[in-house]
Amino acid sequence: MKDLGIESHKGTYYQKSNKDLFDQLKKENKHSKYLPKIHIFPEAGLMNDPNGLAYFNDQYHVFFQWYPFGTVHGLKHWGHTTSTDLVHWSSQEFALIPNQEYEKNGCYSGNAIEFEGKLYLFYTANYKTAEGKIPKQAIAVMDQEGNIEKYAEPIISGEVEGLSGELRDPFVFKKSDTFYMLLGGSQFHGHSYAGFGDNGILLLYKSKNLFEWEYMGIIDIPIDTGYMLECPSLIQVDDKDVLFLSLMGVSSESQRFSNRFASIYLVGKLEIDAMYFQVENWDEMDAGFDFYAPQAFYGKRNIPLLLAWFGCGEPEYPMKENWKHGLTFPQQVSLEDGKFKRYPVKEIIEQFSNQQEVATSSFNIDSPTYYLKLNEGLHFKVGKENDYWEFIYNASAGKVTISRENLRQKIDETYGSERSTFINAITSVDVFVDNSFVEVYLNKGEKVFSFNVFQEGTTTVWSPAGQLEGTLYVSEP
């Protein structure tokens, strides 16, 4: 990687004076060996949370957290990409650049809602002082032509008594004739963690016009929410409310919460009048290494969809590229016999063709982008003899493990090289590999592993314990 003077731009937002640097980074990244074909990834720099997901004006809009000048969590912008089919994406101009005083430390996460023919973008305006953060929530409006204009001042500003300054990630939705805003936060109960409180909380506000907001209080959630709750998201599926939360400080337990941070789903009902979420069932969303900050939205024909950050925390990668992270496949959310499931949308599945039946203990794959559907052989390795990841199913224990221990390119082993989950029985295993992005779905999304690997050349899939049976689909070049 060339020294392009990136470090000197760490606290800088995109502007004319650094456009040449950005263009040079984009140009170099086109030659990266690890770029995905289908997943959304940054043209340059570091991408994290998906923001402002919407189907608006006959297009899908995906905004995202983005530091464009390096692979660090620098000054956050909102990137923007659009699609008509959830597969082929067109990069747009920067949506939000932190060039106002009230957002001088970055445009943080939020969501979008359509109202009266315009798309309203809600976000946290990050504002730091020597005494700590002053929480501010801001708004920008996009018209039918794609022009985005920020509101002159934050719509919510200042701390709530008893809470830390870490109030962020507005998620706005409408119920009857009232708009509501979910906001993540942290509450003090006698302890603090580097500016956070010791209890993650979910705040609720209401409004009639999207600009004037009234604080309603804290929603009671009857589970452990760590010391900080962020990136809340809510959607209805089959008349049930499904709430998504991302948590810091949740204690690791048996085969759950093994990453630095965790994302969970809760199925039930949000009782607004009682300020309570009635939980029917809940669990960690992903069993892999690289998944965080999921956001749900309604797609075409009101289908409930979801994307998440393909990353978690600040993992160290062994190779040096000028881009880092991306987003998961767009996934359709469903409830099957009360079980929460998520699975790639059909438009993604349709990208894989060249069907080949598999009935052997070992076979090669020449394409970096493929879909492997397995019926038998639930212990297999993917890669080469000295560079592979491994899938292990212990049927008697109902335990599934993904191991990255034998990869040549080691990926931040601070939190270990294995991830496991429990499942009653496996009826299907769907493996999607998009170069360095891997998503493994058990029982069509009852359990999912999302993780990165950095391998090169022809891939071999082999079983050390017998025959593999299934179907291989390869993406067209």
Secondary structure, 3 states (H helix, E strand, C coil): CCCCCHHHHCCCCCCHHHHHHHHHHHHHHCCCCCCCCCCCCCCCEEEEEEEEEEEECCEEEEEEEEECCCCCCCCCEEEEEEECCCCCCEECCCCECCCCHHHCCCECCCCEEEECCEEEEEEEECCEECCEECCEEEEEEECCCCCEEECCCCCEECCCCCECCCCEEEEEEEECCEEEEEEEEEECCCCCECCECCEEEEEEEEECCCCCCEEEEEEECCCCCCCEEEEEEEEEECCEEEEEEEEECCCCECCECCCCEEEEEEEEEEECCCCEEEEEEEEECCCCCCCEEEEEEECHHHCEEEEEECCCCCCCCCCCCCEECCECCCEEEEEECCEEEEEECHHHHCCEEEEEEEEECEEEECCCEEEEEEEECCEEEEEECCEEEEEEEECCCCEEEEECCCCCCCCCHHHCCEEEEECCCCCCEEEEEECCEEEEEECCCCEEEEEECCCCCCEEEECCCCCEEEEEEEECC
